[in-house]
Amino acid sequence: MTEDVIKEEQADSKKVSWEAFVKQDALNFMMAHNLQAITVDDGGGKKGVIKRTSKGDFSVQITSNEIL
């Protein structure tokens, strides 16, 4: 039983936050494939939109929907 808890904690520590995923992995994918815009959605209310501006910079918008 304690082994399951330890494995779960290790898996949680390796998870990347949604914001970090959008700003790192999604942005790197976009740049590697020379895309102009990309939208990612986690299916749970969180969305990220990355667009290349006319100056060549990147605009990142991150939204979330939280139920309280």
C-alpha positions in Angstrom: 0.0 0.0 0.0 2.8 2.5 0.9 4.5 1.6 -2.4 1.4 2.8 -4.3 1.4 6.1 -2.5 5.1 6.6 -3.2 4.7 5.8 -6.9 1.7 8.2 -7.1 3.7 11.0 -5.5 6.6 10.4 -7.9 4.2 10.6 -10.9 2.7 13.8 -9.5 6.1 15.4 -9.2 6.9 14.7 -12.8 3.6 16.4 -14.1 4.1 19.7 -15.7 1.6 22.5 -15.0 -0.8 23.5 -17.8 0.8 26.9 -18.2 4.3 25.4 -18.4 3.2 22.9 -21.0 1.7 25.7 -23.2 4.7 28.0 -22.8 7.3 25.2 -23.3 6.2 22.1 -25.1 3.4 23.6 -27.3 5.5 26.6 -28.2 8.5 24.4 -29.0 6.3 22.3 -31.3 5.0 25.4 -33.0 8.4 26.8 -33.6 9.8 23.4 -34.8 7.1 23.1 -37.4 7.1 26.7 -38.4 3.4 27.2 -37.6 1.6 30.6 -37.4 -0.9 29.7 -34.7 -1.7 26.7 -32.5 -4.6 26.0 -30.1 -4.4 23.4 -27.3 -7.3 22.2 -25.2 -7.1 19.8 -22.3 -10.8 18.9 -22.5 -11.3 20.0 -18.9 -11.8 23.8 -19.5 -8.2 24.8 -19.9 -7.2 26.3 -23.3 -4.0 27.8 -24.7 -3.6 29.8 -27.9 -0.2 30.7 -29.3 0.1 33.1 -32.3 3.0 34.5 -34.1 2.8 38.3 -34.3 3.7 40.4 -37.4 7.0 41.3 -35.6 7.9 37.6 -35.2 7.2 37.5 -31.5 4.8 35.0 -29.9 1.5 35.9 -28.2 0.4 33.4 -25.6 -3.2 33.3 -24.2 -4.1 30.9 -21.4 -7.6 30.5 -20.2 -9.2 28.2 -17.6 -12.7 27.3 -16.5 -13.0 26.5 -12.8 -16.1 25.2 -11.1 -16.2 26.3 -7.4 
